[in-house]
Amino acid sequence: MSSALRKFILFALLVVISYVAYRYMIMPANQHLSEQRIRVETKLNKLQELEKATAAAKDLNEQLEQLEEALAFFESKLPPTEEIDQVLQDVTLIGENQGVKRKSIRRMTTKESNNGYVEQPLELKLEGNFNSFYSFLLELEKLPRIMKIREMNLEKKDGEEGQISADFVVSIFFQDKTS
């Protein structure tokens, strides 16, 4: 065999071995590597979504704690229903201290809520100096209770400068004893 033929056979053998190695070893390895990359990227994306969800859950837990603190604060401002007489006494005492004359205080129909509180509206009719009435409202606001003035009608008394007659409904909120 001549050296040229040997070189050609050796060259052909190297080409065939390279082709077989590429076809049956390198191509499957590259394909497997591509599949693994896709799986890793998918898992990384899921991990990022999980991290975002975890951060959101932490934020929700913090918000829940803040809401529970706020709820506890407002519940502390809601006295038990049995204390309505004390509230009426406080309102009367504030009115007397501010120089406002009480014409009448009348309990209206109690409104119960499914949210753990009871609303007790009171209709008050007062007379006195406007500045005294304003001071009365400021002192009423300072009471450690949740109250809301629903309706108010102020009328100037005829012939008396600075004197008013006030009819208003104030709602006082209490804890519902059944909740």
C-alpha positions as CSV (number, residue, x, y, z in Angstrom):
1,M,0.0,0.0,0.0
2,S,1.3,3.3,-0.9
3,S,1.7,6.1,1.6
4,A,-0.9,8.3,-0.2
5,L,-3.5,5.5,0.1
6,R,-2.6,5.0,3.8
7,K,-2.9,8.7,4.4
8,F,-6.3,8.8,2.6
9,I,-7.6,5.8,4.6
10,L,-6.3,7.3,7.8
11,F,-7.9,10.6,6.9
12,A,-11.2,8.9,6.0
13,L,-11.1,6.9,9.3
14,L,-10.6,10.1,11.3
15,V,-13.5,11.7,9.5
16,V,-15.8,8.7,10.1
17,I,-14.7,8.6,13.8
18,S,-15.2,12.3,14.2
19,Y,-18.7,12.1,12.5
20,V,-19.7,9.1,14.7
21,A,-18.4,10.8,17.9
22,Y,-20.2,14.0,17.0
23,R,-23.4,12.2,16.0
24,Y,-23.6,9.7,18.9
25,M,-21.8,11.4,21.7
26,I,-21.6,15.2,21.3
27,M,-25.1,15.8,19.8
28,P,-26.9,13.9,22.6
29,A,-24.7,15.5,25.2
30,N,-25.5,19.0,23.8
31,Q,-29.2,18.1,23.6
32,H,-29.2,16.9,27.2
33,L,-27.3,20.0,28.3
34,S,-30.0,22.2,26.6
35,E,-32.8,20.4,28.3
36,Q,-31.0,20.8,31.7
37,R,-30.6,24.5,31.0
38,I,-34.3,24.9,30.3
39,R,-35.1,23.0,33.5
40,V,-32.8,25.1,35.5
41,E,-34.2,28.3,34.1
42,T,-37.8,27.1,34.8
43,K,-36.8,26.3,38.4
44,L,-35.1,29.7,38.8
45,N,-38.2,31.4,37.5
46,K,-40.4,29.5,40.0
47,L,-37.9,30.3,42.7
48,Q,-38.2,34.0,41.9
49,E,-42.0,33.8,42.0
50,L,-41.8,32.0,45.3
51,E,-39.5,34.7,46.7
52,K,-41.9,37.4,45.6
53,A,-44.8,35.4,47.2
54,T,-42.8,35.0,50.4
55,A,-42.1,38.7,50.5
56,A,-45.8,39.5,49.9
57,A,-46.7,37.0,52.6
58,K,-44.4,38.8,55.0
59,D,-46.0,42.1,54.1
60,L,-49.4,40.7,54.6
61,N,-48.4,39.3,58.0
62,E,-47.1,42.8,59.0
63,Q,-50.3,44.4,57.7
64,L,-52.3,41.8,59.7
65,E,-50.4,42.6,62.8
66,Q,-51.0,46.3,62.3
67,L,-54.7,45.7,61.7
68,E,-54.9,43.6,64.9
69,E,-53.2,46.4,66.9
70,A,-55.6,48.9,65.4
71,L,-58.5,46.7,66.2
72,A,-57.3,46.2,69.8
73,F,-56.9,50.0,70.1
74,F,-60.5,50.7,68.9
75,E,-61.9,47.9,71.0
76,S,-60.2,49.5,74.0
77,K,-62.2,52.7,73.1
78,L,-65.5,50.7,73.1
79,P,-66.7,50.3,76.7
80,P,-69.0,47.4,77.6
81,T,-72.7,48.0,77.0
82,E,-73.4,48.1,80.8
83,E,-71.4,51.4,81.0
84,I,-74.0,53.5,79.2
85,D,-75.2,55.0,82.4
86,Q,-71.6,56.1,83.1
87,V,-71.4,57.7,79.7
88,L,-74.6,59.5,80.3
89,Q,-73.3,60.7,83.6
90,D,-70.1,61.9,81.9
91,V,-72.1,63.8,79.2
92,T,-74.3,65.5,81.9
93,L,-71.2,66.4,84.0
94,I,-69.4,67.9,81.0
95,G,-72.5,69.9,80.2
96,E,-72.8,71.3,83.7
97,N,-69.1,72.1,83.9
98,Q,-69.3,74.0,80.6
99,G,-72.4,76.0,81.7
100,V,-74.8,74.3,79.2
101,K,-78.4,73.7,80.4
102,R,-79.8,70.3,79.7
103,K,-83.3,70.4,78.4
104,S,-83.5,66.6,77.7
105,I,-81.5,63.5,77.0
106,R,-83.3,60.6,75.4
107,R,-82.1,57.2,74.4
108,M,-83.1,56.2,70.9
109,T,-83.3,52.7,69.5
110,T,-80.1,50.7,69.8
111,K,-78.5,49.6,66.6
112,E,-76.6,46.3,66.8
113,S,-73.9,45.3,64.3
114,N,-72.4,42.1,63.2
115,N,-69.0,43.6,63.6
116,G,-68.8,43.3,67.4
117,Y,-70.2,46.7,68.4
118,V,-73.5,48.2,69.5
119,E,-74.4,51.8,68.6
120,Q,-76.5,53.7,71.1
121,P,-77.9,57.0,69.7
122,L,-78.8,59.7,72.2
123,E,-80.9,62.7,71.4
124,L,-79.7,65.7,73.4
125,K,-81.4,69.1,73.7
126,L,-79.3,71.8,75.3
127,E,-79.4,75.5,75.8
128,G,-76.7,78.0,76.6
129,N,-74.1,80.3,75.4
130,F,-72.5,79.3,72.0
131,N,-69.0,79.4,73.4
132,S,-70.1,77.1,76.3
133,F,-71.7,74.8,73.8
134,Y,-68.5,74.7,71.7
135,S,-66.5,74.0,74.8
136,F,-69.0,71.2,75.6
137,L,-68.4,69.6,72.2
138,L,-64.6,69.8,72.6
139,E,-64.8,68.1,76.0
140,L,-67.2,65.5,74.6
141,E,-64.6,64.8,71.9
142,K,-61.9,64.2,74.6
143,L,-63.9,61.3,76.2
144,P,-62.1,58.0,75.9
145,R,-64.9,56.6,73.8
146,I,-65.8,56.4,70.1
147,M,-68.7,58.8,69.5
148,K,-70.2,60.4,66.4
149,I,-72.6,63.3,66.1
150,R,-75.1,62.3,63.5
151,E,-77.5,65.2,63.3
152,M,-77.3,68.7,64.7
153,N,-79.7,71.6,64.7
154,L,-78.5,75.0,66.2
155,E,-81.0,77.8,66.6
156,K,-80.3,81.3,67.9
157,K,-82.6,82.2,70.7
158,D,-84.7,85.3,70.0
159,G,-83.7,88.4,71.9
160,E,-80.6,86.9,73.6
161,E,-77.3,87.6,72.0
162,G,-74.9,84.6,71.8
163,Q,-77.5,82.2,73.3
164,I,-78.5,79.1,71.3
165,S,-80.7,76.1,71.5
166,A,-79.1,72.8,70.2
167,D,-80.8,69.6,69.3
168,F,-78.5,66.9,68.2
169,V,-78.1,63.1,68.1
170,V,-74.8,61.6,69.3
171,S,-74.1,58.0,68.8
172,I,-72.0,56.2,71.4
173,F,-70.4,52.9,70.4
174,F,-70.1,49.9,72.8
175,Q,-68.7,46.4,72.7
176,D,-71.4,43.9,71.9
177,K,-71.6,41.6,74.9
178,T,-72.5,38.6,72.7
179,S,-69.3,38.8,70.6
